[in-house]
Structure formats: C-alpha cells, structure tokens
Amino acid sequence: MRSAVKFDATRFANISPKYVYLFADICCLIVHIVFIFYFRYIGVTEMMYFNFFSSALYLGFSFLIFNVENVTPMLGIALFEIVVHAVAATVYVGWGYGFAMFLVCIAPVPFFVEFKRVMTPYIITPVIVTVFMLLKFYTVDDAHVIYPDFDKTSQLVLYTFNSFFAFLMIICIAAIYKISKQISQHQLKAKNETLSRLATIDPLTRLFNRRAMMDFFKQIQRNAAAADSRYIIAMGDIDNFKQVNDTYGHAYGDMVLKQISEAMSILVPSEGYVCRWGGEELLFVIPNTGIEAGTRVAAQIRSELEAMSFSCGADTFGVTITIGVCECGKDLSYEEGLKIADQYLYYGKKHGRNCVINKNPCGVDLNQKLGGAFGDNS
C-alpha cells in the first residue's frame, strides 16, 4: 500500500561549515606560531610580537566558532588581521618572501561572507587589491624595506612556506563555498519536499489527499490502457460516523478516524494507494487487480474494522464501513469508475450498511465491465 504513513523525505546531508572554519582557523594559528619562531630566529622582534598577538587571536577564535551563532564578525577580524600582517611582514623583510600572496588569496573572500550591507564586499575587495598594488610599488627595490639583507636561502624557505599556506587558504575558501552551497541545496530540497508533502497528504489521517489521488488515477489509467490491464477502485464510508462525533466529540472522532485509516493502510496491498477522499470517506485503488481480488481486500477491511473496538470513558463501541468496489480498465475510465463505486456505496448505505457492494444494484448486467457478485457481506 502506498500511503503517506510510509512516506519518508528526511534524507539529506547535515554538514556544518563551521568545521571548515575551524580547520582554516587552526591552519592560521599554526602559521603564526611558526612565524613567531622564524622572526625570532632572524631577529625581527617586531613581527615576532605581532605574531604572538595573531596566535592569541586565532586561538580565541577556535573556542568561539561553535559557541556563536554568527561567525561573520570573526571572519571580518581575520580578514583585517591578514591584510595588516601581510603589509607589515612585507615592509619588514621584503616582497620576495611571499607575504603579499595572502592578499591575493583573500581578495574574493568578502563575497562569500554574509555582511549586513550588500555593498560591503564591493568596498573591501578593491581596498585589498589597492593595498596589494601599493605594497608592490613601495617595496619593489627594497629601498623602504626595514630588514632587506637576509640570505637567499632563508628567503626561498619562507617563500615556499607562504606559498603552501596561501594555496591551502584558497582550498579552505573553496571548501567553505562548496559545503555552503550543498547545505543550501539540501535545505531547498527539504523545503520543497515538505511543501509537496503538505500539498498531497491529509494532515489528520496521514493518507494521500484527494488531489494526490487524482494524479495517481491518471497515471494508473495510462498504464492500464497501455498494458490492457485492470484495476479496482473502492470507495468506503464509515457508517454513522456523525453519531461518534456527536456522542464523544470531534477530537475523539478524529482519533477513531486516524486508527481506521492506519488499519486500512496496512490491509491494502503494497502496490495500492489509499486516500482520504473527504470527511469520513476513505478510498483505495489497486493497480493490476480484478474485481474478485479487489472485493476480497475490501471484505477483509470491512471485517477487520468491524472487529475493532474503541473506548471512551466507560463506553466501548465499534464502527463499521460500507464499501463500493468497481473494476476499471481501458474500457472504463477512472472518472466513470468513481461514479459507479460511489453509486454502489450509496446503495449499500441505503440497504443495511456494513457491506461490500461490487455489482450494479439496479439489475443492469455489467458483468462485461465489472464481473463479480452483488453484495459481499463476508
């Protein structure tokens, strides 16, 4: 039985970009710790103290990332720190050490950050590019470099180190963008599935609603015509359900209707569809099934529901259902089948209830279309 009871649309990824932020933060922390020892080794104490401050900053960020809702302020501070550090390091030791490469890496980052103002990335990125160009002109001949006399080997080692972490920074930025995009896609998919579920499922019984069933009818009818197969439509109505609502209240009546719907969902074969047609009317359709098999399913449902009991306070009561069953195919459309099943249901309600009707009660011979026997009270 295909019904909303078994519908599950909760499978989507749950990846947090904060893990990538944490990885990038740890990388920055490691880089600045290395810079502390390196600048101490070469005697640039000003940059050594600068990197003490930077290390403390990123260490603090590592504790805050999962404890704050919005990481945008931290990203803004990190961008500022990288710019200032790149400028200071280049001025102190020269262009050839590769510190300016970090400016190139972070130039597109503002466009991935959710600033409050839309124009903010269009201001920050040009500023970074301008700083990069001015820094190049300022240090091009080492005339303004404070410590220009380090050996080439030291320069090559630090240039290689900075290049590696600059590319690592680009990878982190790309990873954050990709993961954020995946999360957005999964959220959109989940929202669409929720909207689709709300549009096709009856909120009380969790069965398909009338709108969804009409779509299923069209597909079943096409398949039946193409394969020259049969299918059955069964229209059921809970007998004297108004009396249950009037006696025990609508809230308890809703509970009874939900239990009946669940039982009906279990009894209809897996290839079938069950829906709440309206009010206390429950309808099911089973593809590739003839009138005899369909009547047996309807009779089992009638029998099982009759055996159910409900308790409200000191009262215990049962319910019954009347079902009209019609066989359809390429020579009888679902529109006609719905009308016939409804007529059978109406006849059963007028002649005792708690029965399954599967043949024209007016005596007109419809065996060529419907087959079966009239009135199944099994």
N, C-alpha and C positions, 0 to 999 in steps of 0.2 A: 504494500500500500504506500503510495506516495502522498504524504501529507506534511503539514508544517511541523508536526510533532517530531519528525526526524530531521528537520532542516538544520543545518549547521554551517554558518558562514563566519566562523570566528578565526579561521586560519589565516593569519597574516603576520608578517615579521614585526618584532618588537625590539628594535635595535636603538640604543641611545647614543647620540653623537657625543655625549659627554665623555665616553671612554676614549674617543679620538682626541678630544680636547685635553684630557688628562695625559695621553701619550705625548702630544705636542708640548704640553707644559713640562713634562719630565725631561724631554729632549732639550728644551731651552735651559732647564735647571742644570743638566749635565754639561752643556756647552759653557755656561757661565762659570761653573766650578772649575772646568779645565782652564778657562781664561784666567781665573784667579791665580792658579799656579804658573801659568805661562807668563803673564805680565809681571808676576813677582820674580820669575826666573830671569827675564830680560831687563828688569829694573824699571819698568813703567808703573810706578806705585799708584799714580792717579787712576789708571784703568783697573788696577788690582782692587782698589777700594770701590770703584764703580761696579765691578762685578760681584763684590760682596753684597752690595745693595740689590743688584739684579737677582742674585741667587736667593736672597731672602724673599724677594717679591714673588718669584715663581714657586718657592716652597710654600708660601702662604696660599697661592692660587690652588695648589694641589689639594689643600684641605677644604677649600671653599667651593670647588667645582660642583660637588654633589650635594652641597648644603644650601645652594642658592637656586632660585627659580630661573633667573635671567643672568646669563653669563656675558651679555653684551658689554657692560662696564669693564669687566676684566679683559675682554678682547681689545677694547679701546685703549686701556692702560698698557697692555702688552705691545700693541702697535706703536704707541708713543715711545716705550722703552727701547724697542728695536731700532727705531729711527735715531733716537738720541745716541744709543750705543754705537751704531754704525758710523754716525758722523764723528763722534768723539774718538773712536778707535782709528778711523782713517786719518784724522788730523794728527793724532799722536804718533802713528807708526807708518802711515803712507798708504797710497792707493793699491800697491801691489800685493797687499796681504789679503785682499778679497772681502774685507768687511762691508764694502759698498754693495756686494752681491745680495745681501739681505734686504736692501731697499727694493731691488728688482723683484725679489720673491714676494714681498708683502704688498706690492703695488695693487694687485687685484683683490686683496683680502677685504677691503671695505665694502665691496659689492656683495660679499657673502655674509656680512654682518647685518642683523636686523636693527638698524638705527631708527630712532623715532622719526627723524626727518628724512624724507626721501632723497633730498639733495645732498645729504652728508657724504656719501661715497664720491660724488662728483666734485666735492671740495677736497677731501682728504687725499685721494689718489693723485690729482695734479700737483698737490703740495709735495707728496713723496717724490714724484718724478722731477719736480723742480729742484728739490734738495739734492737728489742724485746728480743732476747736471751741474749744479753749482759746486758740489763737492769735488767733482771731477776736474773742473777748471781750477779750483783752489789748490788742489794737491798734485796737479799734473807733473810738475817738475820738482817736487819735494821742497820747494822753496819755503812753504809755510808749514811743513811737517815738523813737529816738535822733536821726534826721535828718528831721524832719517838714516842712521848709519848702521843698521843691523845687517848681518851677513845674508847672502842669497839663500843658503840652506834653510835658515830659520824662516825666511820669507816663503820659501816653497812649501815647507811643512805646514805653516799656518794657512797658506792659501788653499792647500789641499784639504785641510781640516774644515775650513769655512765653506769650501765648495760642496763637500759632502753633506754638511748640515743644511746648507741652503737648498740643495735638491731634496733633502729629507723634509724640509719645511714645505716645499711645493707638493710633495706626496701627501703630507698631512692635510694641506688645504684641499687638495683634490678629493681625498678620502672623506673629509667632512662634508664637502659638497655632494658627493655621491650618496653617502648614507642619509643625509638630509632629504635628498630627492627621493630615495627609496621609501623613507618614512612617509613623506607627503603622498606618494603614490598609494601606499598601503592604507593610509588614513582615508584617502579619497575612495579607494575601492571598498573599504569597510563601510563608509558612509553611504555609498551607492547601494551596497548590499542591504544595509539597514532600511533605506528608503524603498528598495524593491520588495523587501520582506513585508514592510508595513503596507505596501500597496497590494499585496497578493494574499495576505494572511489575515484571517479573522482574529482579532485580539483576544476574544474570550475563549474560544474553543481551540485555538492554535491550528485549526484546519484551514485549507485554502478557502478564499472567499469566492463569491460569485464571479467577480471579474477575472480572477485567475483561471477558474474552471472553464469560462467561455473560451479562453485562449487554448486550453488543453483540448476542448471539444473540436476546435478547428483542426488541430494537428492530428488528433485521433481519426477524425473523419477523412483527412487526406490519406493517412496511412491505410485505413480500411479500404478506401477506393482503389488505391494503388495495388494492394495485395489481395483484393477481393475477399477480405476477412470480415468478421462480425465483431461487434462489441455491445455491451449491455449498459443501459442507463437505469439506475434505481433511485427513485425519489421516495424518501421516507419522512414521516411526520410523527413526532411524539404525541401520543394520544392524551387528550385532556391536560395538556401542559399548563394551560391557563389556571387550572384548579390548583396546581402545585404552587404557582406564583402567588395566587390569591390566598392560599392557606398558610404557606410558610415564608412568604416574602420573596422578592425578586433576587436578593442576594443568594438565598439558598437555592432558588430555581436555577441561577447561573451555575452554581456548584454541581447540581444534578446534570445540567446540560454539558458541562465540561467532562464529567465522568462518562456520560453516554458517548460523547464524541471520541474520547480516548479508547473506549471499548470497541467502537465501530472502526477506528483506525487500525486496531490490532487484527480485527477479523477480516478486513478487506485484503485480498492478496497483494503482494508487493508491487505488482505491475499496475495496480489500480490507483485511482485518485479519489480522495474524499474531500468534500467541502461543506461549509455551512451555506446553504442556499438562501436562507433568510429565516429569521425568527427561530422556531424550533424545527424547521425543515432541514434535513441533512441528506445530501445527495452523494452517490458514488458512481463511478464509471470504471469498467474493467475492459481494457482492450483485448482483442483476440479471444473473446469468450462468447459462447452461445447462451440462449435463453435458459437452458436446463442448468448449466453450471452457475449462471448468474442468479437464478432462483434459489439454488442451494445456498449460496453465500447470503442472500437476503433472508432466507429462512433461518439460517444459523444466527444471524444478527438479531432477528426477531425473538428467537428462543433465548439467546444469551441475555438480552435486555429484559425480557420478562422475568428471568431468574434473579436479576439484580435486586437488591433491597437498599433502601435509604432510611436513615434515622435522623429525626429532628426532635430533640427533647424526648418526650415519652412516646412519640409516634414513630412507627415504622411503616413504610409504604413502598410500593413498587411502581414501575412505569411500563408501558407497552409502546410499541411502534407499529405503524401501518406503512407498508412499502409497496409502491408500484414499480414493476420491472418491465422494461421494454428492450427488445433486441434491435440494433441498428446496423447499418452497413451502407454500401454504395447505393442501394435502392431505397434506403430510408435515412434521411439526414438527422443530425442530432437535434435540429430545431423541431422536426416532426416527432422525434423520439421523446423529447422533453414534454411535448404536449400530451402524447399518449401515456407516458409514465405518470404525469400529473392527473390525467383522467382516471387511470387505474387507482391511483392513491385516493382520489376523491370518492370513487365507488367503494373502496374498502372502508373509508371513514363513515360512509353512509350505511354500511351493511355490517356493523359489528366491531370494526376496528381490530387491532392486534392480528393482522393477517398480511399475507404477501399475495398481491394480485399480478398475474403475468399474462392475462388473456383478455381480449375485448369483452367487457361485461354486457354489452348490448346484443351479443349473439352474432355479430357480423364475423364471418370467417376470415381471420387474418393469419391463419397458420402459415401461409406462404411467406409472410413477413416476420411473424413473431414466434410461431411454434409454441410448444409447452401446453400446460393445462391451466384452467382457470381456478384461482383461489387455492393458495397453498397455506394451510394453517398448521403446518408441522412445527 
